[in-house]
């Protein structure tokens, strides 16, 4: 159970709904970190921008998509996320 509740699609403001829609287009789902950050939409936008940037090859150098995915999975598991 999280200490800060996640924002569901139904609870989201129009601004946050637009952000969630774009995230779903790119990733197929909205991560809980973004849903928690959505309590302050600007923070959610910046966090999503960071996530997108960290996946770019110009930023992450020689890491393959597979390695990036494994890093995300391991981090999620260490943090107790059910991904």
VEXDREN-2710 file (C-alpha; in Angstrom, 1 decimal):
% VEXDREN-2710
k/r/px/py/pz
1/UNK/0.0/0.0/0.0
2/UNK/1.4/3.4/-0.9
3/UNK/1.5/6.3/1.5
4/UNK/0.4/8.7/-1.2
5/UNK/-2.6/7.5/-3.3
6/UNK/-2.2/7.1/-7.0
7/UNK/-4.4/9.2/-9.3
8/UNK/-6.8/7.0/-11.3
9/UNK/-7.9/7.9/-14.8
10/UNK/-11.3/8.8/-13.5
11/UNK/-9.9/11.1/-10.8
12/UNK/-7.5/12.9/-13.1
13/UNK/-8.0/16.5/-14.0
14/UNK/-8.3/17.3/-17.7
15/UNK/-4.6/18.3/-17.8
16/UNK/-3.5/15.1/-16.2
17/UNK/-5.8/13.0/-18.4
18/UNK/-4.1/14.5/-21.4
19/UNK/-0.7/13.5/-20.0
20/UNK/-1.9/10.0/-19.2
21/UNK/-3.3/9.6/-22.7
22/UNK/0.1/10.5/-24.2
23/UNK/2.0/8.2/-21.8
24/UNK/-0.4/5.3/-22.7
25/UNK/0.3/6.0/-26.4
26/UNK/4.1/5.7/-25.8
27/UNK/4.3/3.0/-23.2
28/UNK/0.9/1.3/-23.1
29/UNK/0.3/2.1/-19.5
30/UNK/0.9/4.8/-16.9
31/UNK/3.5/4.0/-14.2
32/UNK/2.5/4.4/-10.6
33/UNK/5.3/6.9/-10.1
34/UNK/3.6/9.2/-12.7
35/UNK/0.2/8.6/-11.1
36/UNK/1.6/9.7/-7.7
37/UNK/3.4/12.6/-9.2
38/UNK/0.1/13.6/-10.9
39/UNK/-1.1/15.2/-7.6
40/UNK/1.1/18.1/-8.9
41/UNK/0.7/17.9/-12.7
42/UNK/3.9/19.9/-13.5
43/UNK/6.0/17.5/-11.5
44/UNK/4.4/14.6/-13.4
45/UNK/5.3/16.3/-16.7
46/UNK/8.9/16.8/-15.6
47/UNK/9.2/13.2/-14.3
48/UNK/7.8/11.8/-17.6
49/UNK/10.2/14.0/-19.5
50/UNK/13.1/12.6/-17.5
51/UNK/11.9/9.0/-18.1
52/UNK/11.6/9.6/-21.8
53/UNK/15.0/11.3/-21.9
54/UNK/16.7/8.5/-20.0
55/UNK/15.5/6.0/-22.6
56/UNK/17.1/7.9/-25.5
57/UNK/20.3/6.4/-26.9
58/UNK/22.0/9.8/-26.9
59/UNK/21.6/9.9/-23.1
60/UNK/22.1/6.3/-22.1
61/UNK/25.0/5.6/-24.5
62/UNK/25.6/2.0/-25.4
63/UNK/22.8/0.4/-23.3
64/UNK/20.5/-1.7/-25.3
65/UNK/16.7/-1.5/-24.9
66/UNK/16.9/-4.9/-23.3
67/UNK/19.4/-3.7/-20.7
68/UNK/17.4/-0.6/-20.0
69/UNK/14.3/-2.7/-19.5
70/UNK/16.2/-5.0/-17.1
71/UNK/17.4/-2.0/-15.1
72/UNK/13.8/-0.7/-14.8
73/UNK/12.6/-4.2/-13.8
74/UNK/15.3/-4.7/-11.2
75/UNK/14.7/-1.2/-9.7
76/UNK/11.0/-1.8/-9.6
77/UNK/11.5/-5.2/-7.8
78/UNK/13.8/-3.6/-5.3
79/UNK/11.2/-1.0/-4.6
80/UNK/8.4/-3.5/-4.2
81/UNK/6.6/-2.6/-7.4
82/UNK/4.4/-5.2/-9.1
83/UNK/5.6/-4.7/-12.6
END
